[in-house]
Each structure stands twice: as C-alpha cells, then as structure tokens.
Amino acid sequence: MKMIFLPFRTVLMIASLTLFVMSCKDDDDDDNTSDGQTVLQIAVANNDFDVLEAAALKAGSSITNVLSSSSKITVFAPTDAAFISYLGATNEADAITRVNALTSAQAADLLSYHVLNSEIKAAAVPAGPNAEVTTLRSGANNKAYVTKSGSTVSINGATVTTADVQATNGVIHIINQVLYPPAGNLVETASANTNFELLVAAVSKAGLAEALSGSNPLTVFAPTDSALLATLRAVLGNPNLTEADAKAAIPTLTDTSEPLNVPTLKNILLYHVVSGRNYSAQLTAGAVPTLLTNNSVTVALPSGGVTVTGSGNGGSAAKVVMANITTTNGVIHVIDRVLLPAQ
C-alpha cells in the first residue's frame, strides 16, 4: 500500500475519527438514530461502511468537510458489499486496497455523485420514475434519477435498503449499489469503455451515433466486445477472427456487402435500444418494444438478475452482467450476447 502524505488539518481529522471509531465501532448501528452524530461520524461508526469511510478519507477534505459540516445534505451510502461488487474486489480488504489505489480526485468524483446539497427524506421523494436531482459532482454530468414506487425508493436503479438514517447535518439512505457517475451521453460513455470498441465502431458505421447522442432518453442493452466478436465469427464464417480483425472489418462494410451489410448491422443495433430511461428496477418481464420497428425483445427477471432474449436467438438469453450505467441521455445495461431479431 502506498504511503499517503496528508495535510496537517486532515491528519488531525483522521486522528479524531480513529478515537471515535474506538469508542463507537462496537455500538449497535441498526437503528435510524444518530445520537448527535454527523454523516461522517455515522459512516465511521457503522461496520457496513468501511469501504465508504476509506473512500472518503482518500478523497480528502473536499468530501470529509461536506460530510461533517453543518449544512444539510442527503447521502446515498453504498454498503461494503456494494463497493466490493462495483470494484470487482474479492473481499472488503481488497476493496479498500482498490479504493486507496484511486487518486484523491477519482475518489472525490465518485463520492460526490452520491451526495445532494439538501436534506430529502424518503417521504419527500415524488412518486413515479426518474425524478432528476442534482448531485455535488462537479461539471455538467452531475444529474441522478430518483424513483419511488410504493414505499420503495431507488436512485439510478440502486435500491434504498434503509431510508432516513438521521444525522445532525442531514440524512443517509443506504443503497445496495455504487452509483456510476455519467461519463457523457450514450455514445460518449461507450467510447470511454474499452469493452465496447466493436460496438462503438458498429454504431459509427451504421450511422446511429447522432441518434444515440440526442436528448431523448434511451436504454441500450450493450453487448461486450467478446459478445460481438462471437457473433461476427459466426456471421462471417471465420472462427479465427480476432478482435483487431473485426474492428478493421466493420468500417469496410457496404450496403450490399455479404454476408453482412450496413442495413443489417443497423437493424441489429436498433434491436438493442429501447425508448426511455429504464433502470433494472423499472424493467418488467415480457415483451419490450425496441427501436427496430415492430420488433420486441423478451425480458425476464430471474432472482437477482435480468436476462434479455431476441426473437432470433433460438431461446438463448443474454444476461445483464452489469446494470444501470447512467448516461446523460439514458442508461446502459451490459449484456453477454448479441440480440438478434427474427430473420
């Protein structure tokens, strides 16, 4: 682990937090009372926020000052299990190691997306999907989307498992997923992800980049490069096709090329797009219309997951392997198989 040299003020803060942990860490922290604690103190005292605490300390005063100030805030606080999943870690210790490998700016960017600059209790969240809220994340890509269905509240598809943990300076809602700060619109977000190089090349060749960059919200079931490569190998009849070869071949497609042409490629891509901003918690089982006219995919909601099946997939479902990647104009669900419409 790298040694981190901190400003004297932050060192004092860490020392005081350490003393607080020693006195409070063994306390019962399952109720929704703060006993005069700030948001930061609650996070330090709660055994389920160890990774969150590490991330806050890594972020430094830009975050810790907010979490301990007197100004009223709302914090959507991911559990340790949520951070372990988000970071691809094997356990809590590994997750903390990965957090400490972030730069202070990266940690601050991530955590600031979980904080609102006012106190909003669950009862005050308007009923319905995707009420837009502004987070403390700097820059233009700072919007998040809160949904209330019955008594259940979610944000960007992450479920609030415990609401209204009261602090002296605001309220904490505990959530079961870490929120992905948006990198831009759908195309910009995909372009920033190395798992979508073939998808981005295909979108560009099919002339869909502008449509997927517009203001109308869309949901994209995005196949990974490995999923697209498997399909291209089958379609082109070349089991030895490499990802580099596939990336070079996509721009050479024409309207009449065989066995794959641009119109067919465009139809396949449109078959992965659904109108509206649909987080996993908002998906319903059954047929879901896509942007490919008169063609639907079939969504299933097995325990703990989401699958999507194309009418031309022979009953083989694509699994959502990463859900709820927020963009400025929609949401991406990563899938492990290309969806094919019926021939």
C-alpha positions in Angstrom: 0.0 0.0 0.0 1.3 3.4 -0.9 2.1 5.8 1.9 -0.2 8.9 1.7 1.1 12.3 3.0 -1.8 14.4 4.1 -2.2 18.0 5.2 -1.9 18.6 8.9 -5.6 19.5 9.2 -6.6 16.2 7.6 -4.2 14.3 9.9 -5.9 15.8 12.9 -9.3 14.9 11.5 -8.2 11.3 10.9 -6.9 11.1 14.5 -10.2 12.3 15.9 -12.0 9.8 13.7 -9.9 7.0 14.9 -10.7 7.8 18.5 -14.4 8.0 17.5 -14.2 4.5 15.9 -12.6 3.1 19.1 -15.5 4.3 21.2 -18.3 3.7 18.7 -17.5 0.9 16.4 -19.0 -1.8 18.6 -22.2 0.1 19.2 -25.5 -1.2 17.7 -25.9 0.7 14.4 -29.0 -0.9 13.0 -31.4 1.8 14.1 -32.1 5.1 12.3 -30.9 7.4 15.1 -27.7 9.4 15.1 -27.2 10.3 18.7 -25.9 13.7 17.7 -23.6 12.4 15.0 -22.8 13.9 11.6 -23.0 11.9 8.4 -19.2 11.3 8.6 -19.4 10.1 12.1 -22.2 7.7 11.3 -20.2 6.3 8.4 -17.2 5.8 10.6 -19.2 4.2 13.4 -21.1 1.8 11.1 -19.3 -1.5 10.3 -21.0 -1.7 7.0 -19.4 1.5 5.7 -15.7 0.6 6.0 -15.1 1.0 2.3 -17.1 4.2 2.1 -15.0 5.5 5.0 -11.8 4.6 3.2 -13.0 6.3 0.0 -14.0 9.5 2.0 -10.5 9.6 3.6 -8.9 9.0 0.2 -11.0 11.8 -1.3 -9.8 14.2 1.4 -11.2 17.4 2.7 -13.4 18.1 -0.4 -15.6 15.2 0.8 -14.9 14.9 4.5 -15.7 18.6 5.1 -19.0 18.2 3.3 -19.9 15.1 5.3 -19.1 16.7 8.6 -20.2 20.3 8.0 -23.4 21.9 9.5 -25.0 22.2 6.0 -27.9 19.9 5.4 -27.2 17.1 2.9 -28.6 13.8 1.6 -26.1 10.9 1.2 -26.9 7.8 -0.7 -24.5 5.5 1.0 -23.4 2.2 -0.6 -22.7 -0.7 1.6 -19.4 -2.6 1.7 -20.9 -5.4 -0.4 -21.9 -2.8 -3.0 -18.4 -1.4 -3.2 -16.9 -5.0 -3.4 -19.2 -5.6 -6.4 -18.5 -2.3 -8.1 -14.8 -2.6 -7.7 -14.6 -6.2 -8.7 -12.9 -7.0 -5.4 -12.7 -10.4 -3.7 -13.5 -9.1 -0.2 -13.7 -5.9 1.9 -9.9 -5.7 2.4 -9.3 -6.0 -1.4 -12.0 -3.3 -2.0 -10.2 -0.9 0.4 -6.9 -1.6 -1.3 -8.5 -0.7 -4.6 -10.0 2.5 -3.2 -6.6 3.5 -1.9 -5.2 3.0 -5.4 -7.5 5.7 -6.7 -6.4 9.3 -6.9 -8.0 11.7 -4.5 -9.7 13.3 -7.4 -11.2 10.0 -8.6 -12.4 9.1 -5.1 -14.0 12.6 -4.7 -15.6 12.4 -8.1 -17.2 9.1 -7.2 -18.4 10.0 -3.8 -19.7 13.5 -4.7 -22.1 11.8 -7.1 -23.8 10.2 -4.0 -24.4 13.5 -2.2 -27.2 16.1 -2.6 -27.0 19.6 -1.3 -30.2 19.4 0.7 -32.0 17.0 3.1 -34.5 14.9 1.3 -36.3 12.2 3.3 -37.9 9.2 1.6 -41.4 10.6 2.2 -40.5 13.7 0.3 -39.4 11.8 -2.9 -42.2 12.3 -5.5 -44.0 9.2 -6.7 -43.0 8.0 -10.1 -39.9 7.2 -12.2 -36.7 9.2 -12.6 -37.2 12.4 -10.8 -34.0 14.4 -11.7 -31.8 15.5 -8.8 -28.5 17.4 -8.9 -25.6 15.9 -7.0 -22.5 17.6 -5.7 -20.4 16.2 -8.5 -18.6 19.0 -10.4 -19.3 19.7 -14.0 -22.3 19.2 -16.2 -22.7 15.5 -15.8 -24.0 15.7 -12.3 -27.6 14.6 -12.5 -29.0 11.5 -10.9 -32.5 9.9 -11.1 -34.6 9.0 -8.1 -37.6 6.7 -8.4 -40.4 6.0 -5.9 -42.7 3.0 -6.4 -45.0 2.5 -3.4 -42.7 2.7 -0.4 -39.6 1.7 -2.3 -37.1 4.3 -3.3 -34.2 3.8 -5.8 -31.6 6.0 -7.4 -30.2 5.2 -10.8 -31.6 1.7 -10.2 -29.9 1.2 -6.8 -32.4 0.3 -4.2 -32.6 2.2 -0.9 -32.5 -0.7 1.6 -32.6 1.5 4.7 -34.0 5.0 4.5 -33.8 8.1 6.7 -30.8 7.4 8.9 -30.9 10.8 10.6 -27.7 12.8 11.2 -27.2 16.2 12.7 -26.4 17.6 9.2 -28.8 15.6 7.0 -30.0 12.2 6.2 -28.5 8.9 4.9 -30.2 6.5 2.6 -28.3 3.1 2.5 -28.2 1.7 -1.0 -27.2 -1.7 -2.4 -25.2 -0.5 -5.4 -22.5 2.1 -6.1 -23.7 4.7 -8.5 -21.8 5.1 -11.8 -21.1 8.8 -12.4 -22.0 9.5 -16.0 -19.2 10.0 -18.5 -21.4 11.7 -21.0 -24.2 10.6 -23.4 -24.6 7.0 -24.5 -22.0 7.2 -27.3 -19.5 9.1 -25.2 -19.9 6.6 -22.3 -19.5 3.6 -24.6 -16.5 5.3 -26.2 -14.8 5.7 -22.8 -15.2 2.0 -22.1 -12.6 -0.4 -23.6 -15.2 -3.2 -23.5 -17.2 -1.5 -26.2 -14.7 -0.8 -29.0 -16.5 -3.1 -31.5 -19.9 -1.7 -30.5 -18.7 1.9 -31.0 -17.3 1.0 -34.4 -20.5 -0.6 -35.4 -22.6 2.3 -34.2 -20.5 4.7 -36.2 -20.6 2.6 -39.4 -24.4 2.2 -39.1 -24.8 6.0 -38.8 -26.5 5.8 -35.4 -24.1 7.9 -33.4 -26.1 11.1 -33.7 -29.4 9.4 -32.7 -27.8 7.8 -29.7 -26.3 11.2 -28.7 -29.6 13.1 -28.7 -31.6 14.4 -25.8 -34.4 11.8 -25.9 -33.7 9.2 -23.2 -32.9 5.7 -24.3 -32.0 2.4 -22.8 -29.2 0.4 -24.5 -28.6 -3.3 -24.0 -24.9 -3.1 -24.9 -23.0 -6.3 -25.9 -19.4 -6.5 -24.9 -16.6 -6.9 -27.4 -16.4 -10.6 -26.7 -20.1 -11.0 -27.4 -19.9 -9.1 -30.7 -16.8 -10.9 -31.7 -18.6 -14.3 -31.2 -21.5 -13.2 -33.4 -19.2 -11.8 -36.1 -17.2 -15.0 -36.2 -20.5 -16.9 -36.8 -21.9 -14.5 -39.4 -18.6 -14.1 -41.3 -17.9 -17.8 -41.1 -14.4 -17.2 -39.6 -13.9 -18.9 -36.2 -10.4 -17.4 -36.0 -11.4 -13.8 -36.4 -9.6 -11.6 -33.9 -11.0 -8.6 -32.2 -8.4 -6.4 -34.2 -9.5 -8.0 -37.4 -13.2 -7.4 -36.6 -12.5 -3.8 -35.7 -10.8 -3.3 -39.0 -13.5 -5.1 -41.0 -16.5 -3.2 -39.7 -15.6 0.1 -41.5 -15.3 -1.8 -44.8 -19.0 -2.9 -44.8 -21.2 -1.5 -47.5 -24.9 -1.5 -48.2 -24.5 -4.6 -50.3 -21.6 -6.5 -48.8 -22.0 -10.1 -48.0 -22.6 -11.9 -45.7 -23.0 -8.8 -43.6 -24.1 -5.4 -44.8 -24.7 -1.9 -43.3 -28.6 -2.1 -43.3 -28.5 -5.5 -41.5 -25.9 -4.1 -39.0 -28.1 -1.1 -38.3 -31.2 -3.3 -37.7 -29.3 -5.4 -35.2 -28.1 -2.3 -33.3 -31.6 -0.8 -33.3 -32.8 -4.1 -31.8 -30.7 -3.4 -28.7 -32.3 0.0 -28.0 -35.5 0.7 -26.0 -37.2 4.1 -25.6 -36.9 5.8 -22.2 -34.6 5.7 -19.3 -35.2 2.2 -17.8 -33.1 1.1 -14.8 -33.2 -2.5 -13.9 -35.7 -1.8 -11.1 -38.1 -0.4 -13.7 -37.8 -3.3 -16.2 -40.8 -5.5 -16.4 -40.9 -9.1 -17.6 -42.3 -9.8 -21.0 -42.1 -8.3 -24.5 -40.4 -4.9 -24.7 -40.6 -2.9 -28.0 -37.3 -1.8 -29.4 -36.4 0.9 -31.9 -36.4 -1.7 -34.7 -39.9 -1.2 -35.9 -42.4 -4.0 -34.9 -39.7 -6.0 -33.1 -39.5 -6.7 -29.4 -37.1 -8.4 -27.1 -38.2 -10.6 -24.2 -37.1 -9.5 -20.7 -37.0 -12.0 -17.8 -36.3 -11.2 -14.2 -34.8 -14.3 -12.6 -33.9 -14.0 -8.9 -31.1 -11.4 -8.6 -30.8 -10.6 -12.3 -32.1 -9.6 -15.7 -32.0 -11.5 -19.0 -33.0 -10.4 -22.5 -33.8 -12.7 -25.4 -34.0 -11.8 -29.1 -36.6 -13.5 -31.3 -33.8 -14.7 -33.5 -31.6 -16.1 -30.6 -33.2 -19.5 -30.6 -34.3 -19.1 -27.0 -30.8 -18.4 -25.7 -30.9 -15.4 -23.4 -28.4 -12.7 -22.9 -27.5 -12.0 -19.3 -27.2 -8.5 -18.0 -23.7 -8.7 -16.5 -23.5 -5.0 -15.4 -26.7 -2.9 -15.0 -27.5 0.7 -14.6 -24.7 2.6 -16.1 -26.1 6.1 -16.1 -25.5 8.5 -19.0 -26.8 12.0 -19.6 -29.4 10.7 -22.1 -30.2 7.3 -20.8 -28.9 4.1 -19.3 -26.7 1.2 -20.4 -27.1 -2.4 -19.4 -24.1 -4.5 -20.4 -25.0 -8.0 -21.9 -23.0 -11.0 -22.7 -24.7 -12.0 -26.0 -25.8 -10.1 -29.2 -29.6 -9.8 -29.6 -30.8 -11.0 -33.0 -34.2 -10.2 -34.5 -36.1 -12.9 -36.3 -34.9 -13.4 -39.9 
